[in-house]
Amino acid sequence: MAERRRGNGTTQILQCSFCGKTQREVKKLIAGPTAYICDECVSLCNDIIAEDQGGEAQPARKPMPKPAEIRAFLDQY
């Protein structure tokens, strides 16, 4: 659904306030109090923030322990 009904019976086509793409052209359109942002612009913003921080936007993950390591840890208790 890319339209929103107004009180007077007309419809408004929803679009991203940043890139102008309609809801039909993107996967997700997020509504704010006075603006909309699409998933593509959110992704671009995440990339910009990560670049400013000098790394990736997602925190680094520790390597998954092997089952034997998990068991050895639990055997301590």
Order of alpha helices (4+ residues) and beta strands (2+ residues): beta-beta-beta-beta-alpha-alpha
